[in-house]
Amino acid sequence: MDRNTELSEFLRSRRARLSPGDAGVSVSNDSPRRVPGLRREELAQLAGVSTDYYTRLEQGRHLNVSETVLDAVARALQLNETERAYLFELTRPRPRRTVRRRPPRPQRVRPGVHALLRTLDGVSPAFVLGRRGDVLASNRLARALIIDFEALPYHERNMARFMFLDEAARSLWPEWETVAAEMVASLRLEAGRHPDDPRLTELVGELTIKSPEFRTWWADHDVREKTHGVKLYHHPVVGDMTLAYENVTVPGDPDQALCIYTVEPGSPSEAALRLLASWTATPSAGPSAPSSGPSAPSSEARPSRGPSSDRSP
């Protein structure tokens, strides 16, 4: 991702969504507006900078922008905390590279985190997300709820890829459009943090080509940090469930997040989750311990969706 281009498009998209009324800008009825949102000169005035300066910033020519100016632009655009951090990330100076950048090393999950997944198994679906939404590890209950990522070829063990390229995902999440749009916003945030990640570029390119929804939402330039929330699931065997989730950064690796699902005690969702845990229980069941790295298998047949061959989550 070219950061100058992304900065330009991000600022334009944020300016376009902000109406003069929301920004407290008075407009004249004698001056018709040909584009939605604020004009550049109006945004510049709100930020306390010249129109020429803001124009250069929005065009991606952001040489040595001070934090004071970025703060003023962020306030004028009414950015939330995640969007503000994203703006600062896009304008952060990057060192010049004199040697070819090495590809990022495959992420590995520590044995202690695998032990934690085992502890949670039978109680809470839990999995570890890495860069790009890669599913690095999961417990049995998470695989029963969503999909057996461990049976997938290594390069397909990705939450976004499953969400947009597998039709089963649309029936798994009743509010699929909301969940999928949030995933796109999360990937956009990831792209700002790791603009040189070739696998992320490859993933975004594939999803842009194969999914019209992804292509539309990616062009919106929304960013989102997913830390906690509630999701609705429709499981073909145990029915509907309302699950709360918490994403906890794994100590020692800021690019890994442990996602844990919980249910309200005494609720129908708790009963459904217990049924799912009982239905999928086997003496040898345990959390995943995926192979990490390019040497992982990549020619396996696509698995069934969960414990039975006719599952479609």
Residue, then its C-alpha position, 0 to 999 in steps of 0.5 A: m500500500d502506497r502510504n501517500t495515496e492512502l493518506s490522500e484518499f483517507l483524508r478525502s473520505r473523512r472530509a466527504r462524510l462531514s457535512p457543513g452543518d455537522a462541522g458548524v460551517s455556515v453556507s450560502n444558498d447562492s453557492p451550490r455545492r458540487v461535492p458532498g461534505l466540506r470543501r478543502e478551504e472550509l476544512a483548512q479554516l477549521a484546522g487553522v491552516s492555509t488552504d494551500y497547506y491542507t491541499r498539499l497534505e490531502q494530496g499526500r505531500h505531507l513532508n514534516v507535518s507537525e503533531t500540532v497540525l495533525d491534531a488540528v486536522a483530526r479535530a476538524l475532521q472529527l476523527n475518533e481515536t482509532e482514526r486519529a491514530y491511523l492518520f498519525e501512522l500514515t504520516r509517520p516518517r519511515p527510514r530509507r531502506t538500503v537493502r531489500r526488506r526481508p519477508p516477515r517471519p511466520q508467527r508462532v503461538r507460545p506453548g503457554v497460549h496453547a495451554l490456555l486454549r486447552t483450559l478454555d476448551g469445553v467452556s469458551p470458544a477461543f482462538v488466536l488471530g495474527r497479522r492479516g486476520d490469520v488464525l494461528a491457533s484455535n480450540r475445539l469449541a471454536r473450530a466447531l462454532i466457526i470452521d475447522f481452520e486446522a484442516l484448511p491449507y495453511h494459506e487459507r487459515n484466515m478469518a477475512r478469507f473465510m468470511f468473504l470467499d466461503e458462502a457458509a460464512r453468510s449463514l453463520w453470521p446473521e448480521w454478515e454485512t455488519v461483521a464483514a464490514e468491520m473485518v474490512a475496517s480492521l484490515r485497513l487499519e492493519a495495512g496502515r501499520h504494516p504497509d510493506d507486508p506482501r501477504l497482506t497486499e496479496l490478501v487484499g488484492e485477492l479479496t478485491i477481485k473476488s468479492p464486490e462487497f469487499r471492494t466497496w467497503w475497502a474503498d470507504h477507507d473506514v478503520r476499526e480496532k476490534t477489542h470487544g463486542v457482541k456477535l450473533y451466530h446461527h449454528p446449523v445444529v444448536g441454533d442461534m447464539t449471542l456471544a460476547y467477545e474480548n480480544v486480548t493482546v498476547p504479551g510479548d507479541p502485539d501482533q497476536a490477539l487471543c479472542i475469547y467468546t462468552v455467553e450470559p449465564g442462564s441464557p439460551s445461548e449458554a444452553a446452546l453452547r453447552l450443547l455444542a460442547s457436548w456434541t463435539a466432545t471427544p476423548s482426544a479433542g484439544p486445541s490446535a497446534p498449527s504448523s507455522g511457516p511456508s513448509a506447512p501443508s498446502s495441498e489438503a482437500r477442503p474439509s467439512r464444516g465442523p464435526s459432521s460433513d453436512r455442516s454449513p456454519 
